[in-house]
């Protein structure tokens, strides 16, 4: 594939010419959607870029962005990249000490923050960082030393009047191999590492990923995309770039709790997601059937079960095709209408999607594929094809991306999307590269005869029982959380005789089930309540039936609360930090094996 333009701002400018609605993006604030036109967006990017230039930002300088998703986030990103400067994105959920480390390590020159509330926690830390010459607030701020977003754009507007060719000159000076991003990834262990990504890395990945989208904007009168994953993460960043390249308009949700409402209001054609959202939507659909009775209830759950067995590669034929049409008319069409009515499909990244969930969404008439990658690969390495989805597979390699499986099962890759390396960490970079230039992903998997990639687990997650049997915990955990009564699960058992699990129940769904059965739901000591334990045991037994005996969960304990970012148990992209969980629950895990 020919990657042109291979400079991100120029690539997006080309994409904006295809925009159908004239709206580049919108952000929801206090329940209201605020739309920004393509022309306004371009004007604000230019003014902010020149405003940053007025503040001393030059090619190669680092600018940090600490903000929720918004149109302004994208404006900041494109303004920074248009100068040839480097975007250092910070998660809103990142702990203050990590933010301080990131800004110091990257030698950030300007720090952009969304509002006073977000700035409050980091204020004393950020002010102590000597490299930072200016702090800009996107929303109006009560802090006198913070420069306002509009104020900086006004500086840029004045500079544009004085030097009308400057913006174009600065953008034209950017080369494809110039650094565009330093994205800090803590992974599930250790200090955050700054992943260096170039314009070519990002542009090539956006264009190659665009070829795999299950929609074409030209096919819709109103091609809107709903976005909720953090723009600080490369998955949503590249997704936003390719949406713009496709000519679609992006609508950024204010609160993921309102996602279902926003689906109905915005009526998007597509959204990218992580498995958990789809699992919750699927659970909600199943629970909704409890409101029905008699024939309607039986018909509803027949349709749900039919969808869970659907294979998109081999759609039903004959009598089964007629059954699907009946289920679609009576049930699936209403489910899709409840999701806005325009939805074509979704692509899942960040973690593996359980096959029953994948089957279900394809079964109800939505294209639900998977993708795979890491921050180090910009991030997409593989994805399902627009018209072919293989259940359980993370898809096929993007164009020009090569993938191979090492002798120990580790997935290795190389291509135009591969990072330059870890910032200021040559030794860490060398650790993840083979002698012949392939990147070691740390994931275990295999490629089938037709080139479809399957991920089985993280290399570091796998453990060996004292019996000598190896266990890949992630597939077991995915099967457990596929239950509507289990919110989170982590399988343990390294050097022990059997597998056990820490389980955080979905307390709301368990309470609903108890009410249906007429069983009193306890107000305290829920994790040790025998009725609740029995309910979860039924779910564990269902999973165990499909596992070899050494992978079966022989014992489990219930947790009163779910794993959280605040306790250090989850990364900003919600991956479980196994080492932290093991440390936090060391006594509980020990008690499992002492019984």
C-alpha positions as CSV (number, residue, x, y, z in Angstrom):
1,X,0.0,0.0,0.0
2,X,1.2,3.5,-0.8
3,X,0.9,5.6,2.4
4,X,0.2,9.2,1.3
5,X,0.1,11.6,2.8
6,X,2.3,10.0,5.5
7,X,2.1,13.1,7.7
8,X,-0.9,13.0,10.0
9,X,-2.2,16.6,9.7
10,X,-2.0,16.4,5.9
11,X,-3.7,13.0,5.9
12,X,-6.6,14.3,8.0
13,X,-7.0,17.4,5.9
14,X,-7.5,15.1,2.9
15,X,-10.0,13.1,4.8
16,X,-12.0,16.2,5.8
17,X,-12.7,16.9,2.1
18,X,-14.9,13.7,2.2
19,X,-16.9,14.8,5.2
20,X,-20.6,14.4,4.4
21,X,-22.3,16.4,7.2
22,X,-19.9,19.3,7.4
23,X,-19.5,18.4,11.1
24,X,-16.1,17.1,12.0
25,X,-17.0,16.2,15.6
26,X,-19.2,16.9,18.6
27,X,-18.8,16.6,22.3
28,X,-21.6,16.2,24.9
29,X,-21.5,18.6,27.8
30,X,-24.1,18.7,30.5
31,X,-26.4,16.7,28.3
32,X,-26.1,18.9,25.2
33,X,-24.3,18.0,22.0
34,X,-21.9,20.8,20.8
35,X,-21.0,20.3,17.2
36,X,-17.9,21.7,15.4
37,X,-17.9,22.2,11.7
38,X,-15.0,21.1,9.5
39,X,-14.1,24.7,8.7
40,X,-14.2,25.8,12.4
41,X,-12.0,22.8,13.3
42,X,-9.4,23.6,10.7
43,X,-9.4,27.3,11.8
44,X,-9.0,26.4,15.5
45,X,-6.2,23.9,14.7
46,X,-4.3,26.6,12.8
47,X,-4.8,29.3,15.5
48,X,-3.9,27.0,18.4
49,X,-0.8,25.8,16.6
50,X,0.4,29.3,16.0
51,X,-0.5,30.2,19.6
52,X,1.7,27.4,20.8
53,X,4.4,28.6,18.4
54,X,4.1,32.1,20.0
55,X,4.6,30.4,23.4
56,X,7.9,28.9,22.2
57,X,6.8,25.4,21.0
58,X,9.1,24.3,18.1
59,X,9.6,21.2,16.1
60,X,10.4,18.2,18.3
61,X,9.2,19.9,21.5
62,X,6.8,17.8,23.7
63,X,3.3,19.0,24.6
64,X,1.3,17.0,27.1
65,X,-2.5,16.7,26.9
66,X,-4.4,15.8,30.1
67,X,-8.1,15.9,29.2
68,X,-11.3,13.9,28.7
69,X,-12.3,13.1,25.1
70,X,-13.6,16.1,23.3
71,X,-13.3,18.1,20.0
72,X,-10.8,20.3,21.8
73,X,-8.6,17.2,22.5
74,X,-8.4,16.6,18.8
75,X,-7.8,20.2,18.1
76,X,-4.8,20.2,20.6
77,X,-3.5,17.0,19.0
78,X,-3.6,18.3,15.5
79,X,-2.2,21.7,16.5
80,X,0.8,20.0,18.2
81,X,1.4,17.7,15.3
82,X,1.1,20.5,12.8
83,X,4.1,22.2,14.4
84,X,6.2,19.0,14.1
85,X,6.0,18.9,17.9
86,X,5.2,15.7,19.9
87,X,2.0,14.8,21.6
88,X,2.4,13.3,25.1
89,X,-1.1,12.0,26.0
90,X,-2.1,11.5,29.7
91,X,-5.0,9.4,30.8
92,X,-7.6,11.2,33.0
93,X,-7.4,8.2,35.3
94,X,-3.6,8.2,35.6
95,X,-2.3,8.6,39.2
96,X,-0.7,12.0,40.0
97,X,2.8,10.5,40.6
98,X,2.7,8.8,37.2
99,X,1.7,12.1,35.6
100,X,4.6,13.8,37.2
101,X,7.0,11.0,36.0
102,X,5.6,11.3,32.4
103,X,5.9,15.0,32.2
104,X,9.4,15.0,33.6
105,X,10.6,12.0,31.6
106,X,9.3,13.5,28.3
107,X,10.6,17.0,29.2
108,X,7.2,18.5,28.4
109,X,7.4,22.2,27.4
110,X,3.7,23.0,27.5
111,X,1.0,21.2,29.6
112,X,-2.6,21.3,28.4
113,X,-5.3,20.4,31.0
114,X,-9.1,20.3,30.4
115,X,-10.4,22.0,33.6
116,X,-9.7,23.0,37.2
117,X,-11.1,19.8,38.6
118,X,-8.6,17.7,36.7
119,X,-5.8,20.1,37.3
120,X,-6.4,20.3,41.1
121,X,-4.8,16.9,42.0
122,X,-1.7,17.5,39.9
123,X,-1.3,21.2,40.4
124,X,1.6,21.1,43.0
125,X,3.4,18.4,41.1
126,X,3.1,20.0,37.7
127,X,4.2,23.4,38.9
128,X,7.4,21.9,40.2
129,X,8.4,20.5,36.8
130,X,11.0,22.9,35.5
131,X,10.7,22.1,31.8
132,X,7.1,23.3,31.7
133,X,6.9,26.9,30.4
134,X,3.2,27.3,30.1
135,X,0.0,25.5,31.3
136,X,-3.2,25.9,29.2
137,X,-6.7,25.2,30.3
138,X,-9.3,24.1,27.7
139,X,-12.2,25.2,29.9
140,X,-12.3,28.6,31.7
141,X,-10.0,28.4,34.8
142,X,-10.0,30.1,38.1
143,X,-6.2,29.8,38.2
144,X,-4.6,33.1,37.1
145,X,-1.4,31.6,35.9
146,X,-3.1,29.2,33.5
147,X,-3.5,30.4,30.0
148,X,-7.0,30.1,28.4
149,X,-7.6,28.0,25.3
150,X,-9.3,31.0,23.6
151,X,-6.5,33.3,24.7
152,X,-3.8,31.1,23.1
153,X,-5.9,30.8,19.9
154,X,-6.2,34.6,19.8
155,X,-2.3,34.8,20.0
156,X,-2.2,32.5,17.0
157,X,-4.7,34.5,15.1
158,X,-2.6,37.6,15.5
159,X,0.5,35.8,14.5
160,X,-1.3,34.5,11.4
161,X,-2.1,38.1,10.4
162,X,1.5,39.1,10.8
163,X,2.9,35.9,9.0
164,X,0.2,34.4,6.9
165,X,2.4,31.7,5.3
166,X,4.0,30.5,8.7
167,X,1.4,27.8,9.4
168,X,1.8,26.2,6.0
169,X,5.6,26.4,6.2
170,X,5.7,24.7,9.6
171,X,3.4,21.9,8.5
172,X,5.3,21.4,5.2
173,X,8.6,20.9,7.2
174,X,7.3,17.7,8.8
175,X,8.8,14.5,7.5
176,X,7.1,11.0,7.7
177,X,9.9,9.8,10.0
178,X,9.5,12.7,12.5
179,X,8.3,11.8,15.9
180,X,4.6,12.4,16.5
181,X,3.7,10.8,19.8
182,X,5.3,9.5,23.0
183,X,2.6,7.3,24.5
184,X,3.4,6.1,27.9
185,X,2.3,2.5,28.6
186,X,2.7,1.0,32.0
187,X,1.3,-2.3,30.8
188,X,0.6,-4.6,33.7
189,X,4.0,-4.2,35.4
190,X,6.6,-1.6,36.0
191,X,7.2,2.1,35.5
192,X,5.5,3.7,32.4
193,X,7.6,3.3,29.2
194,X,7.4,6.1,26.5
195,X,6.5,4.5,23.2
196,X,7.9,6.6,20.3
197,X,5.6,6.7,17.3
198,X,6.3,8.6,14.0
199,X,3.9,10.2,11.6
200,X,4.5,7.2,9.2
201,X,3.7,4.8,12.0
202,X,0.3,6.5,12.6
203,X,-0.6,7.4,9.0
204,X,0.2,3.9,7.7
205,X,-1.9,2.3,10.5
206,X,-4.9,4.6,10.0
207,X,-5.0,4.0,6.2
208,X,-4.5,0.2,6.5
209,X,-7.1,0.0,9.3
210,X,-9.5,2.0,7.2
211,X,-9.6,-0.9,4.7
212,X,-11.0,-3.2,7.3
213,X,-13.9,-1.1,8.5
214,X,-17.3,-2.7,8.2
215,X,-18.8,0.5,6.8
216,X,-18.4,3.0,4.0
217,X,-19.5,6.5,4.8
218,X,-20.8,7.0,1.3
219,X,-23.5,4.4,1.9
220,X,-25.1,6.6,4.6
221,X,-26.9,9.9,4.6
222,X,-25.7,10.6,8.2
223,X,-22.5,8.8,8.9
224,X,-22.0,9.4,12.6
225,X,-19.6,7.5,14.9
226,X,-20.0,7.2,18.6
227,X,-16.7,7.4,20.6
228,X,-16.1,6.6,24.3
229,X,-12.7,5.0,24.6
230,X,-10.0,7.4,25.8
231,X,-8.2,9.3,23.1
232,X,-5.1,9.0,25.3
233,X,-5.1,5.4,24.2
234,X,-3.8,4.6,20.7
235,X,-6.8,2.5,19.8
236,X,-9.3,5.4,19.9
237,X,-6.7,7.8,18.5
238,X,-6.1,5.8,15.3
239,X,-9.8,5.1,15.2
240,X,-10.5,8.9,15.3
241,X,-8.0,9.4,12.5
242,X,-9.5,6.8,10.3
243,X,-13.1,8.1,11.0
244,X,-12.0,11.5,9.7
245,X,-10.3,9.9,6.7
246,X,-13.5,8.0,5.9
247,X,-15.6,11.2,5.9
248,X,-17.6,10.4,9.0
249,X,-18.4,12.7,11.9
250,X,-17.3,11.7,15.5
251,X,-19.5,12.2,18.6
252,X,-17.7,11.9,21.9
253,X,-19.8,10.7,24.8
254,X,-19.7,12.6,28.1
255,X,-20.3,9.6,30.4
256,X,-20.0,6.0,29.4
257,X,-23.0,5.3,31.8
258,X,-25.1,7.2,29.2
259,X,-23.8,5.1,26.3
260,X,-27.2,3.4,25.6
261,X,-29.0,6.8,25.6
262,X,-26.4,8.2,23.3
263,X,-26.8,5.3,20.9
264,X,-30.5,6.1,20.5
265,X,-29.9,9.9,20.3
266,X,-26.9,10.0,17.9
267,X,-27.9,6.9,15.9
268,X,-24.3,6.0,14.9
269,X,-23.3,3.6,12.2
270,X,-20.3,2.3,14.2
271,X,-18.3,2.4,17.4
272,X,-15.0,0.8,18.6
273,X,-15.1,-0.9,22.0
274,X,-13.5,-3.1,24.5
275,X,-15.2,-6.4,25.4
276,X,-16.7,-5.2,28.7
277,X,-19.2,-2.8,27.2
278,X,-20.5,-5.5,24.8
279,X,-20.7,-8.0,27.7
280,X,-22.8,-5.5,29.7
281,X,-25.1,-4.7,26.7
282,X,-25.6,-8.5,26.1
283,X,-26.4,-9.0,29.8
284,X,-28.9,-6.1,29.7
285,X,-30.6,-7.7,26.6
286,X,-30.9,-11.0,28.4
287,X,-32.2,-9.5,31.6
288,X,-34.8,-7.5,29.6
289,X,-36.4,-10.8,28.7
290,X,-37.4,-11.3,32.4
291,X,-39.9,-8.5,31.9
292,X,-41.9,-10.7,29.5
293,X,-44.0,-13.7,30.3
294,X,-45.6,-16.7,28.6
295,X,-45.1,-17.2,24.9
296,X,-43.3,-13.9,24.4
297,X,-40.7,-14.8,27.0
298,X,-40.1,-18.2,25.5
299,X,-39.8,-16.7,22.0
300,X,-37.4,-14.0,23.3
301,X,-35.0,-16.5,24.9
302,X,-35.2,-18.9,21.9
303,X,-34.1,-16.0,19.7
304,X,-31.3,-15.1,22.2
305,X,-30.0,-18.7,22.3
306,X,-30.2,-18.9,18.5
307,X,-28.0,-15.8,18.2
308,X,-25.5,-17.2,20.6
309,X,-24.9,-20.1,18.3
310,X,-24.6,-18.0,15.1
311,X,-21.5,-18.4,12.9
312,X,-21.0,-15.4,10.6
313,X,-18.7,-17.4,8.3
314,X,-21.5,-20.0,7.7
315,X,-24.8,-18.1,7.9
316,X,-27.9,-20.3,8.4
317,X,-29.4,-22.0,5.4
318,X,-32.8,-23.7,4.6
319,X,-35.0,-24.0,7.6
320,X,-32.5,-22.3,9.9
321,X,-32.4,-19.3,7.6
322,X,-36.2,-19.1,7.9
323,X,-35.9,-19.3,11.7
324,X,-33.3,-16.5,11.7
325,X,-35.7,-14.3,9.6
326,X,-38.5,-14.9,12.1
327,X,-36.2,-14.2,15.1
328,X,-35.0,-11.0,13.3
329,X,-38.5,-9.8,12.6
330,X,-39.8,-10.4,16.1
331,X,-36.6,-9.8,18.3
332,X,-33.4,-8.8,16.7
333,X,-34.8,-5.8,14.7
334,X,-36.2,-4.4,18.0
335,X,-32.8,-4.8,19.7
336,X,-31.1,-3.0,16.8
337,X,-33.7,-0.2,17.0
338,X,-32.9,0.1,20.7
339,X,-29.3,0.8,19.6
340,X,-30.2,3.6,17.4
341,X,-31.3,1.8,14.3
342,X,-28.4,2.7,12.0
343,X,-25.6,0.6,13.6
344,X,-23.7,-1.5,11.1
345,X,-21.3,-3.0,13.6
346,X,-18.4,-2.7,16.0
347,X,-14.8,-3.8,16.3
348,X,-13.4,-5.0,19.6
349,X,-9.9,-4.4,20.8
350,X,-7.9,-4.2,24.0
351,X,-8.7,-7.7,25.1
352,X,-10.2,-10.9,23.7
353,X,-13.9,-11.1,23.2
354,X,-15.5,-14.3,24.4
355,X,-16.9,-16.4,21.4
356,X,-20.5,-16.5,22.7
357,X,-20.6,-12.7,22.9
358,X,-19.1,-12.4,19.4
359,X,-21.6,-14.9,18.0
360,X,-24.5,-13.1,19.7
361,X,-23.8,-9.7,18.2
362,X,-23.2,-11.1,14.7
363,X,-26.4,-13.2,15.3
364,X,-28.6,-10.2,15.9
365,X,-27.4,-8.7,12.7
366,X,-24.4,-6.5,13.6
367,X,-20.9,-7.1,12.3
368,X,-18.9,-7.7,15.4
369,X,-15.2,-8.3,14.6
370,X,-12.0,-8.2,16.6
371,X,-8.7,-6.5,16.2
372,X,-5.4,-6.9,18.0
373,X,-2.3,-4.8,18.6
374,X,-0.3,-2.9,21.1
375,X,0.7,0.8,21.7
376,X,4.1,-0.3,20.2
377,X,2.4,-1.2,16.9
378,X,0.5,2.1,16.6
379,X,-1.6,0.0,17.6
380,X,-3.4,-2.2,15.1
381,X,-1.7,-5.4,13.8
382,X,-4.7,-7.5,12.8
383,X,-8.4,-7.2,12.4
384,X,-11.4,-9.0,11.0
385,X,-12.2,-8.4,7.3
386,X,-15.1,-6.2,6.4
387,X,-17.2,-9.1,5.1
388,X,-15.5,-12.1,6.9
389,X,-15.5,-12.6,10.6
390,X,-14.0,-15.7,12.2
391,X,-15.3,-16.5,15.7
392,X,-12.6,-16.3,18.3
393,X,-10.0,-14.9,15.9
394,X,-8.3,-11.5,16.2
395,X,-8.4,-11.3,12.4
396,X,-5.7,-11.2,9.7
397,X,-2.6,-9.0,9.5
398,X,-3.1,-5.5,8.0
399,X,-1.5,-4.8,4.7
400,X,2.3,-4.6,5.0
401,X,2.2,-5.9,8.6
402,X,4.1,-9.2,9.1
403,X,3.4,-11.6,11.9
404,X,5.1,-14.8,12.9
405,X,5.0,-17.2,15.8
406,X,8.2,-17.9,17.7
407,X,9.1,-21.4,18.9
408,X,7.7,-20.8,22.4
409,X,4.4,-19.5,20.9
410,X,5.0,-15.8,21.3
411,X,3.6,-13.5,18.6
412,X,6.2,-11.4,16.8
413,X,5.7,-8.7,14.3
414,X,7.3,-6.0,12.0
415,X,6.0,-3.4,9.6
416,X,5.6,0.3,9.0
417,X,3.5,0.6,12.2
418,X,6.3,-0.5,14.5
419,X,7.5,2.0,17.0
420,X,11.0,3.6,16.9
421,X,11.6,2.4,20.5
422,X,11.1,3.3,24.1
423,X,12.0,6.9,24.9
424,X,15.4,7.1,26.7
425,X,15.3,3.3,27.3
426,X,17.5,1.6,24.7
427,X,18.0,-1.4,27.0
428,X,14.2,-1.9,27.3
429,X,13.9,-1.5,23.5
430,X,16.5,-4.1,22.9
431,X,14.7,-6.5,25.2
432,X,11.6,-6.6,23.0
433,X,13.4,-6.9,19.7
434,X,14.9,-10.0,18.1
435,X,18.2,-9.9,16.4
436,X,16.6,-9.9,13.0
437,X,14.4,-6.9,13.8
438,X,11.0,-8.4,14.9
439,X,9.1,-7.0,17.9
440,X,8.2,-9.5,20.6
441,X,4.6,-8.8,21.7
442,X,4.5,-10.7,24.9
443,X,1.3,-12.5,23.8
444,X,1.0,-16.2,23.0
445,X,-1.0,-17.3,20.0
446,X,-1.2,-19.2,16.7
447,X,-2.1,-18.6,13.1
448,X,-4.4,-21.0,11.4
449,X,-3.9,-22.4,7.8
450,X,-5.8,-19.4,6.3
451,X,-3.8,-16.7,8.1
452,X,-6.2,-15.9,10.9
453,X,-4.6,-15.0,14.2
454,X,-5.8,-16.4,17.5
455,X,-4.5,-15.0,20.9
456,X,-4.4,-17.5,23.8
457,X,-2.9,-15.4,26.6
458,X,-0.2,-13.0,27.8
459,X,3.2,-14.8,28.0
460,X,3.7,-13.4,31.5
461,X,0.2,-14.4,32.6
462,X,0.7,-18.1,32.0
463,X,1.7,-20.2,35.0
464,X,2.5,-23.8,35.8
465,X,0.7,-25.9,38.4
466,X,2.7,-28.0,40.8
467,X,1.5,-31.0,38.7
468,X,3.6,-29.7,35.7
469,X,0.6,-28.6,33.7
470,X,0.6,-25.1,32.1
471,X,-2.4,-22.9,32.4
472,X,-3.4,-19.9,30.3
473,X,-5.8,-17.9,32.6
474,X,-7.3,-15.4,30.2
475,X,-9.6,-17.8,28.3
476,X,-10.9,-19.1,31.6
477,X,-11.5,-15.6,32.9
478,X,-13.2,-14.6,29.7
479,X,-15.6,-17.6,30.0
480,X,-16.3,-16.7,33.6
481,X,-17.1,-13.0,33.0
482,X,-19.4,-14.1,30.1
483,X,-21.8,-14.9,32.9
484,X,-24.2,-12.0,33.8
485,X,-23.5,-12.6,37.4
486,X,-19.7,-12.2,37.3
487,X,-18.2,-8.8,36.7
488,X,-14.5,-9.6,37.0
489,X,-12.4,-12.7,37.6
490,X,-8.7,-13.5,38.0
491,X,-7.5,-17.1,37.9
492,X,-4.6,-18.1,40.2
493,X,-2.7,-21.3,40.9
494,X,1.0,-20.9,40.1
495,X,3.0,-23.8,41.7
496,X,-0.3,-25.0,43.4
497,X,-2.1,-28.3,42.8
498,X,-5.2,-26.7,41.2
499,X,-6.7,-23.5,39.7
500,X,-8.7,-21.1,41.9
501,X,-10.2,-17.7,41.2
502,X,-10.9,-14.3,42.7
503,X,-14.4,-13.3,41.6
504,X,-16.0,-9.9,41.8
505,X,-19.8,-10.5,41.3
506,X,-22.2,-8.3,39.4
507,X,-24.1,-7.4,42.5
508,X,-27.0,-5.7,40.6
509,X,-27.8,-8.7,38.5
510,X,-27.5,-11.1,41.5
511,X,-29.9,-8.8,43.5
512,X,-32.4,-8.9,40.6
513,X,-32.2,-12.7,40.4
514,X,-32.8,-13.0,44.2
515,X,-35.8,-10.7,43.9
516,X,-37.2,-12.9,41.1
517,X,-36.7,-16.0,43.3
518,X,-38.1,-14.3,46.4
519,X,-34.7,-14.8,48.3
520,X,-33.7,-11.9,50.7
521,X,-30.7,-10.0,49.4
522,X,-28.2,-9.3,52.2
523,X,-27.2,-5.7,52.9
524,X,-23.7,-6.7,54.3
525,X,-21.2,-9.6,54.2
526,X,-22.4,-10.4,50.7
527,X,-19.1,-12.1,49.7
528,X,-19.6,-14.8,52.4
529,X,-23.4,-15.2,51.9
530,X,-24.0,-18.9,51.1
531,X,-26.9,-18.2,48.7
532,X,-24.8,-15.8,46.7
533,X,-21.9,-18.3,46.7
534,X,-24.2,-21.0,45.4
535,X,-25.4,-18.8,42.6
536,X,-21.8,-18.0,41.5
537,X,-20.9,-21.7,41.9
538,X,-23.6,-22.6,39.2
539,X,-21.8,-20.2,36.8
540,X,-18.4,-21.6,37.6
541,X,-19.7,-25.1,37.1
542,X,-21.0,-24.2,33.6
543,X,-17.5,-23.0,32.6
544,X,-15.7,-26.0,34.2
545,X,-17.7,-28.4,32.1
546,X,-15.9,-27.1,29.0
547,X,-12.4,-27.2,30.4
548,X,-9.8,-29.9,30.8
549,X,-9.6,-31.0,34.5
550,X,-6.3,-29.2,35.3
551,X,-7.8,-25.8,34.1
552,X,-11.0,-26.2,36.1
553,X,-11.6,-23.7,38.9
554,X,-11.8,-25.9,42.0
555,X,-12.3,-23.1,44.5
556,X,-13.1,-19.4,44.4
557,X,-13.6,-16.5,46.7
558,X,-15.9,-13.5,46.2
559,X,-14.7,-9.9,46.5
560,X,-16.9,-7.2,47.9
561,X,-15.5,-4.7,45.4
562,X,-14.3,-4.9,41.8
563,X,-10.6,-4.4,40.9
564,X,-9.9,-0.6,40.4
565,X,-7.5,1.9,38.9
566,X,-7.4,3.7,42.3
567,X,-6.1,0.6,44.0
568,X,-3.5,0.1,41.3
569,X,-5.1,-3.1,40.2
570,X,-6.1,-2.0,36.7
571,X,-4.1,-0.1,34.0
572,X,-5.8,3.0,32.5
573,X,-7.1,0.8,29.7
574,X,-8.6,-1.5,32.3
575,X,-6.2,-4.5,32.0
576,X,-5.7,-6.4,35.3
577,X,-2.3,-5.9,36.9
578,X,-2.0,-9.5,38.2
579,X,1.0,-8.8,40.4
580,X,-0.8,-6.0,42.3
581,X,-4.0,-8.0,42.7
582,X,-1.9,-10.9,44.1
583,X,-0.2,-8.6,46.5
584,X,-3.5,-6.9,47.6
585,X,-5.2,-10.3,48.1
586,X,-2.2,-12.3,49.2
587,X,-3.9,-13.5,52.5
588,X,-7.1,-14.4,50.7
589,X,-5.3,-16.4,48.0
590,X,-3.2,-18.1,50.7
591,X,-6.4,-19.1,52.6
592,X,-7.8,-20.8,49.5
593,X,-4.9,-23.3,49.4
594,X,-4.7,-23.7,53.2
595,X,-8.3,-25.1,53.4
